[in-house]
Amino acid sequence: MKKKLLIIFLIPVIFLLLLANIKNTKYHKKILTVTDYLLPEMISSIVRLISNNKINAQRIKNDYNKLFLPKTQYANVRLTKIPLNFIKISEVGYLNIFKRKSFYIDIYKKYLFVMPKNGTFYYKPIDFLLNNDKKFTEVQSNIDGVNALDLFIDENEIYISYVKEVNKCKYLYLAKSKISLKKLVFKDIFNINNECMHNIQAGRIQKIYKNNKSYILLSTSADSLKLEDQNDYKPQSDNSLYGKIIAIDDTDYSSKVYSKGHRNIIGLSAIDNIILATENGPYGGDEINLIKENKNYGWDIASYGKKYKTPDDEGEYKNHKEFGFEEPIFSFIPSLGITEIIKLGNNFDKDWKDNFLIASLNYKHILRIKLNNSYTKMEYHEDIYIGERIRDLKYDSRNLLIIMALEDSGSIGILKKKAN
């Protein structure tokens, strides 16, 4: 019986190996992607190695001085994954062609809140995350079945951004509710329902305080891949709210453009009114930006990336400074698929003080970074391999836990420092 099961298992593996070795086929990359999804990690890695052993051998040799969990450069950190059975496959990314188990997380007092892409809500005491009980409690709400983009909790209030689709047009909404472990009753406090969008990403939420007022910050994305030439006028246009960071008065819900010229901010941090954003570039050019009010960050004119699948002379963007735009703190070439950025508490590790953490998608790492005192330069970074796409990231200072939303497996990832 065991031999029969082994043969049944090996037949598709051998078939994939044969197909993957046909290098000139247009399906080569797709076959490898399917292999990654269907087969255990060890076997899919063997398929990749055999399919192009020269490149993969070079990659192995090129990993000089790379450390892998539980070790980092200065600390030993244990990674634990907690599968969530309520996270379903959803469509995320450009053109809705990538299917992932995407979700968002935030912390309310002693609880971890989880929101899948469909806008449902679950919670569990953080103290019990690492026990064998994988059960989360669902919270009822008046929002369900939407395309959710972010979850943000501030004291006793919860905010979500989400997309509504009407007659093939997509519109961005921001909603707010008082926190309750029984039922959340959301009220829409902001929307952009007068601009028909082909695709909406971004939607990150933070809060700042200025002139004795509190403002909700909401990032909105460009629509860069809709047109064949990949241009998009909206981030530079004063007649559009897309490609911007919007500041929304948390009392009367009036709004204003806080900054412009953004492509796709899917990481946003506001600490003591210092605003940092991580922004997806085109082909290369993922950015870390210090956000200042009324400043222009250049998209879609300036970038250190290039356009997808265009000749070099047609794919160039302009220089930020030359055209009066804000320069990024740092730009990544090649891109990481950069996502959330958070400030790490100084109680995690003595060598990680005053550090930020940045998550990534295709790169499947978190980055531990140090910025200078003026937030204008990245002084160093360390790459920490997680092995999954990381959509969201939070730090629990009470339990000293780094908590990640892992969307390949639909799991909570927890980094905890190992005891000496």
C-alpha positions as CSV (number, residue, x, y, z in Angstrom):
1,M,0.0,0.0,0.0
2,K,2.8,2.4,0.9
3,K,4.6,1.6,-2.3
4,K,1.5,2.4,-4.3
5,L,1.1,5.8,-2.5
6,L,4.7,6.6,-3.2
7,I,4.3,5.8,-6.9
8,I,1.2,7.9,-7.1
9,F,3.0,10.8,-5.5
10,L,6.2,10.5,-7.6
11,I,4.4,10.4,-11.0
12,P,3.3,14.1,-10.9
13,V,6.6,15.1,-9.4
14,I,8.6,13.5,-12.2
15,F,6.2,15.0,-14.7
16,L,6.8,18.5,-13.3
17,L,10.5,17.9,-13.3
18,L,10.5,17.0,-17.0
19,L,8.3,20.0,-17.9
20,A,10.4,22.4,-15.7
21,N,13.5,21.3,-17.6
22,I,12.1,22.5,-20.9
23,K,13.7,26.0,-20.4
24,N,12.5,27.6,-23.6
25,T,8.8,26.9,-23.0
26,K,6.7,30.0,-22.2
27,Y,5.2,28.0,-19.3
28,H,8.5,27.4,-17.5
29,K,7.9,30.0,-14.8
30,K,4.3,29.0,-14.4
31,I,5.3,25.4,-13.9
32,L,7.7,26.4,-11.1
33,T,5.1,28.5,-9.5
34,V,2.6,25.7,-9.5
35,T,5.2,23.4,-8.1
36,D,5.8,25.8,-5.2
37,Y,2.1,25.8,-4.3
38,L,1.4,22.1,-4.7
39,L,4.5,20.4,-3.3
40,P,6.2,20.4,0.1
41,E,8.9,23.0,0.3
42,M,11.8,20.5,0.2
43,I,10.5,18.8,-3.0
44,S,9.6,22.1,-4.7
45,S,13.1,23.4,-4.0
46,I,14.6,20.2,-5.6
47,V,12.4,20.8,-8.7
48,R,13.7,24.4,-8.9
49,L,17.3,23.3,-8.4
50,I,17.1,20.7,-11.2
51,S,15.2,22.9,-13.5
52,N,18.0,25.4,-13.6
53,N,20.9,24.1,-11.5
54,K,23.4,26.8,-12.7
55,I,21.4,29.7,-11.5
56,N,20.4,28.0,-8.2
57,A,23.9,26.8,-7.5
58,Q,25.1,30.4,-8.0
59,R,22.4,31.6,-5.5
60,I,23.6,29.1,-2.9
61,K,27.2,30.2,-3.3
62,N,26.1,33.9,-3.2
63,D,24.6,33.6,0.3
64,Y,27.8,34.7,2.0
65,N,27.4,35.5,5.7
66,K,23.6,35.0,5.5
67,L,22.0,33.8,8.8
68,F,18.8,31.9,9.0
69,L,16.3,31.6,11.9
70,P,16.7,31.0,14.7
71,K,19.8,33.0,14.3
72,T,20.0,36.7,13.3
73,Q,23.2,38.8,13.3
74,Y,23.0,39.5,17.1
75,A,20.0,37.6,18.5
76,N,18.5,34.2,18.4
77,V,14.8,34.4,17.5
78,R,12.3,31.5,17.3
79,L,9.7,31.5,14.5
80,T,6.3,29.9,15.2
81,K,3.5,29.6,12.7
82,I,-0.1,29.3,13.7
83,P,-2.5,28.3,10.8
84,L,-5.8,30.1,10.7
85,N,-8.6,27.9,9.3
86,F,-10.8,30.9,8.6
87,I,-8.5,32.6,6.1
88,K,-9.7,31.8,2.6
89,I,-7.9,32.2,-0.7
90,S,-8.6,35.7,-2.1
91,E,-7.5,37.7,-5.1
92,V,-4.9,40.3,-4.4
93,G,-2.5,42.4,-6.4
94,Y,-2.5,43.9,-9.8
95,L,-5.3,42.8,-12.1
96,N,-6.5,40.4,-9.5
97,I,-4.5,37.5,-10.8
98,F,-2.6,36.6,-7.7
99,K,-4.5,34.4,-5.2
100,R,-3.3,34.5,-1.6
101,K,-4.5,33.9,1.9
102,S,-4.3,37.6,2.7
103,F,-5.3,39.2,6.0
104,Y,-4.5,42.1,8.3
105,I,-3.8,42.3,12.0
106,D,-3.8,44.8,14.9
107,I,-3.6,44.7,18.7
108,Y,-6.4,45.9,21.1
109,K,-5.3,45.7,24.7
110,K,-4.5,42.1,25.4
111,Y,-6.1,40.8,22.2
112,L,-4.9,40.2,18.6
113,F,-7.5,41.1,16.0
114,V,-7.5,39.4,12.6
115,M,-9.3,40.7,9.6
116,P,-9.3,38.5,6.4
117,K,-9.8,40.2,3.0
118,N,-13.5,39.7,3.1
119,G,-13.9,42.0,6.1
120,T,-14.8,39.5,8.8
121,F,-13.2,39.8,12.3
122,Y,-11.7,37.4,14.7
123,Y,-9.8,37.9,18.0
124,K,-7.8,35.9,20.6
125,P,-5.9,36.8,23.7
126,I,-2.3,37.2,22.8
127,D,-1.3,35.3,26.0
128,F,-2.8,32.2,24.5
129,L,-1.5,32.5,20.9
130,L,1.3,30.1,21.5
131,N,-0.7,27.4,23.1
132,N,-2.2,24.4,21.3
133,D,-5.7,25.9,21.1
134,K,-5.9,27.4,17.6
135,K,-9.5,28.7,18.1
136,F,-10.2,32.4,17.4
137,T,-13.6,34.0,18.4
138,E,-15.5,35.7,15.6
139,V,-16.9,39.2,16.1
140,Q,-20.1,40.0,14.3
141,S,-20.3,43.2,12.3
142,N,-22.4,45.1,9.8
143,I,-19.6,44.8,7.1
144,D,-19.0,41.5,5.4
145,G,-18.0,40.3,1.9
146,V,-16.0,43.4,1.0
147,N,-12.5,43.8,-0.3
148,A,-10.7,45.0,2.8
149,L,-7.4,46.9,2.5
150,D,-6.4,47.6,6.1
151,L,-7.3,47.4,9.8
152,F,-6.3,50.0,12.3
153,I,-7.1,50.1,16.1
154,D,-6.7,53.3,18.1
155,E,-7.6,53.1,21.8
156,N,-11.3,52.1,21.7
157,E,-12.0,52.7,18.0
158,I,-11.4,50.5,15.0
159,Y,-11.1,51.7,11.4
160,I,-11.1,49.7,8.2
161,S,-10.5,50.7,4.6
162,Y,-12.3,48.7,1.9
163,V,-13.4,48.7,-1.7
164,K,-16.9,48.7,-3.2
165,E,-17.5,47.7,-6.8
166,V,-20.4,49.1,-8.7
167,N,-20.9,48.5,-12.5
168,K,-17.3,47.4,-12.9
169,C,-16.0,50.6,-11.1
170,K,-14.2,50.4,-7.8
171,Y,-14.4,53.0,-5.1
172,L,-12.5,53.4,-1.8
173,Y,-14.2,53.7,1.6
174,L,-13.1,54.3,5.2
175,A,-15.3,53.1,8.0
176,K,-15.1,53.5,11.8
177,S,-16.7,51.6,14.8
178,K,-16.4,51.5,18.5
179,I,-14.5,48.4,19.7
180,S,-16.7,45.6,20.9
181,L,-15.9,41.9,21.3
182,K,-19.6,41.1,20.5
183,K,-20.5,43.3,17.5
184,L,-18.8,46.0,15.5
185,V,-21.1,48.6,14.0
186,F,-19.3,50.5,11.3
187,K,-20.1,53.9,9.8
188,D,-18.6,55.1,6.6
189,I,-16.7,58.4,7.4
190,F,-15.0,58.9,4.1
191,N,-15.2,57.7,0.5
192,I,-14.0,58.5,-3.0
193,N,-17.1,57.5,-5.0
194,N,-16.7,60.0,-7.9
195,E,-13.7,58.4,-9.5
196,C,-14.0,55.1,-11.3
197,M,-11.0,53.0,-10.6
198,H,-9.8,49.9,-12.5
199,N,-7.9,48.6,-9.5
200,I,-7.4,49.8,-5.9
201,Q,-4.6,48.9,-3.6
202,A,-3.0,50.9,-0.8
203,G,-5.6,51.9,1.8
204,R,-3.2,51.9,4.8
205,I,-4.5,53.8,7.9
206,Q,-2.7,55.7,10.7
207,K,-3.5,58.6,13.0
208,I,-1.7,61.9,13.8
209,Y,-2.4,64.8,16.1
210,K,-2.0,68.4,14.9
211,N,-3.2,71.7,16.3
212,N,-5.2,70.0,19.0
213,K,-7.0,67.9,16.4
214,S,-6.7,64.2,15.4
215,Y,-6.5,63.2,11.8
216,I,-6.8,59.8,10.2
217,L,-4.3,59.3,7.4
218,L,-5.4,57.1,4.5
219,S,-3.1,56.1,1.6
220,T,-4.6,55.8,-1.9
221,S,-2.9,54.2,-4.9
222,A,-2.2,55.0,-8.5
223,D,-3.8,53.0,-11.3
224,S,-0.4,52.4,-13.0
225,L,-0.9,49.2,-15.0
226,K,-4.3,50.1,-16.4
227,L,-2.8,51.7,-19.6
228,E,-0.4,50.2,-22.0
229,D,2.2,52.9,-21.4
230,Q,1.8,52.5,-17.6
231,N,1.2,56.2,-17.1
232,D,-1.3,57.6,-14.6
233,Y,-2.1,61.3,-14.3
234,K,-4.0,61.0,-11.0
235,P,-1.1,61.1,-8.4
236,Q,0.0,64.5,-9.8
237,S,-3.5,65.9,-10.4
238,D,-5.2,68.2,-7.9
239,N,-8.5,66.9,-9.3
240,S,-8.0,63.4,-8.1
241,L,-7.7,61.9,-4.6
242,Y,-5.7,58.8,-5.8
243,G,-2.0,58.5,-5.5
244,K,-2.2,60.6,-2.4
245,I,-2.2,60.4,1.4
246,I,-5.5,61.9,2.6
247,A,-5.9,63.5,6.1
248,I,-9.4,63.1,7.5
249,D,-10.5,65.1,10.5
250,D,-11.7,62.6,13.1
251,T,-14.4,64.9,14.4
252,D,-16.2,66.3,11.4
253,Y,-14.7,64.0,8.8
254,S,-13.7,66.8,6.5
255,S,-10.6,65.9,4.4
256,K,-7.6,67.3,2.7
257,V,-4.7,66.1,0.6
258,Y,-1.7,65.6,2.9
259,S,0.9,64.5,0.3
260,K,0.8,63.6,-3.3
261,G,2.8,61.8,-6.0
262,H,2.5,58.2,-4.6
263,R,2.3,55.0,-6.5
264,N,1.2,52.4,-3.9
265,I,1.8,52.9,-0.2
266,I,1.0,49.6,1.6
267,G,3.1,50.4,4.7
268,L,2.5,53.4,6.9
269,S,3.7,54.3,10.4
270,A,3.0,57.5,12.4
271,I,4.9,57.8,15.7
272,D,5.0,61.2,17.5
273,N,3.8,62.7,14.2
274,I,6.8,61.3,12.3
275,I,5.2,59.6,9.3
276,L,7.1,56.9,7.4
277,A,5.7,55.2,4.3
278,T,6.8,52.1,2.4
279,E,5.8,52.3,-1.3
280,N,5.8,49.8,-4.1
281,G,7.8,50.9,-7.1
282,P,7.4,49.7,-10.7
283,Y,10.2,47.4,-12.0
284,G,12.6,48.2,-9.1
285,G,12.4,51.3,-7.0
286,D,10.5,50.2,-3.8
287,E,10.8,53.2,-1.5
288,I,11.0,54.2,2.2
289,N,9.7,57.8,2.4
290,L,9.6,60.4,5.2
291,I,6.1,62.0,4.6
292,K,5.8,65.7,5.0
293,E,2.6,67.7,4.6
294,N,2.1,69.4,1.2
295,K,5.1,67.6,-0.4
296,N,5.2,65.8,-3.7
297,Y,6.9,62.4,-4.0
298,G,7.2,62.3,-7.7
299,W,5.0,59.5,-9.1
300,D,4.5,58.9,-12.0
301,I,7.3,61.2,-13.1
302,A,10.2,60.3,-10.9
303,S,11.4,56.9,-9.7
304,Y,14.6,54.8,-9.4
305,G,12.6,51.9,-11.0
306,K,11.7,51.4,-14.6
307,K,8.6,50.5,-16.5
308,Y,7.7,46.9,-17.0
309,K,8.5,45.2,-20.3
310,T,9.5,48.3,-22.2
311,P,12.7,49.1,-24.1
312,D,15.3,51.0,-22.0
313,D,14.8,54.3,-23.8
314,E,11.0,54.2,-23.1
315,G,11.1,52.9,-19.6
316,E,13.1,55.6,-17.8
317,Y,11.7,57.9,-15.1
318,K,13.0,61.3,-14.1
319,N,15.1,62.3,-11.1
320,H,13.3,63.3,-7.9
321,K,15.5,66.2,-6.8
322,E,15.9,67.7,-10.3
323,F,12.2,68.1,-10.6
324,G,11.6,69.4,-7.1
325,F,10.2,66.2,-5.7
326,E,11.0,64.6,-2.3
327,E,13.8,62.1,-2.4
328,P,13.2,58.7,-0.8
329,I,15.1,57.8,2.4
330,F,16.1,54.7,0.5
331,S,15.1,52.9,-2.7
332,F,15.4,49.2,-3.2
333,I,16.7,47.8,-6.6
334,P,15.6,45.2,-7.2
335,S,12.2,45.6,-5.5
336,L,11.2,43.6,-2.4
337,G,7.4,43.8,-2.8
338,I,7.7,46.1,0.3
339,T,4.8,46.1,2.7
340,E,4.3,47.3,6.3
341,I,6.7,49.3,8.4
342,I,6.6,49.5,12.2
343,K,8.7,50.8,15.1
344,L,10.1,48.0,17.2
345,G,10.0,48.6,20.9
346,N,13.3,49.0,22.6
347,N,12.5,46.2,25.1
348,F,12.9,43.4,22.5
349,D,16.7,43.2,22.3
350,K,19.5,45.6,23.3
351,D,21.0,45.4,19.8
352,W,17.7,46.1,18.1
353,K,17.1,49.5,19.9
354,D,15.6,52.3,17.8
355,N,15.0,49.9,15.0
356,F,12.2,49.7,12.5
357,L,10.9,46.5,10.9
358,I,9.8,46.3,7.3
359,A,7.9,43.4,5.8
360,S,8.0,42.1,2.2
361,L,6.0,40.0,-0.2
362,N,7.9,38.2,-2.9
363,Y,11.2,38.7,-1.1
364,K,9.8,36.8,1.9
365,H,12.0,38.6,4.5
366,I,11.5,41.1,7.2
367,L,14.2,43.9,7.3
368,R,15.5,45.3,10.5
369,I,16.6,48.8,9.8
370,K,18.1,51.8,11.6
371,L,17.4,55.3,10.4
372,N,19.4,58.4,11.4
373,N,17.9,61.0,13.9
374,S,16.5,63.1,11.1
375,Y,14.9,60.2,9.3
376,T,16.6,61.1,6.1
377,K,19.1,58.2,5.8
378,M,19.0,54.4,6.4
379,E,22.2,53.7,8.4
380,Y,22.0,49.9,8.1
381,H,19.6,47.0,7.5
382,E,19.6,43.2,8.2
383,D,17.5,40.8,6.1
384,I,15.8,38.1,8.1
385,Y,14.4,35.2,6.1
386,I,10.8,34.1,6.9
387,G,10.0,32.1,3.8
388,E,6.5,33.5,3.2
389,R,4.9,36.6,1.9
390,I,4.3,39.0,4.8
391,R,1.3,41.2,4.4
392,D,1.1,42.8,7.8
393,L,3.3,43.3,10.9
394,K,2.8,44.3,14.5
395,Y,4.8,44.4,17.8
396,D,3.4,43.4,21.1
397,S,5.5,45.2,23.6
398,R,3.8,43.5,26.6
399,N,4.8,39.9,25.5
400,L,7.8,40.9,23.4
401,L,6.4,39.3,20.3
402,I,6.8,40.3,16.6
403,I,3.5,39.2,15.0
404,M,3.2,38.7,11.2
405,A,0.4,38.0,8.7
406,L,1.8,35.2,6.5
407,E,-0.3,35.0,3.4
408,D,1.2,32.0,1.6
409,S,-0.1,29.6,4.3
410,G,-2.7,31.9,5.9
411,S,-0.9,31.8,9.2
412,I,0.1,34.0,12.1
413,G,3.8,34.1,12.3
414,I,5.4,34.9,15.7
415,L,9.0,35.9,16.3
416,K,10.1,35.5,19.9
417,K,13.5,36.0,21.3
418,K,15.0,32.7,22.6
419,A,16.1,32.7,26.2
420,N,19.9,32.7,26.7
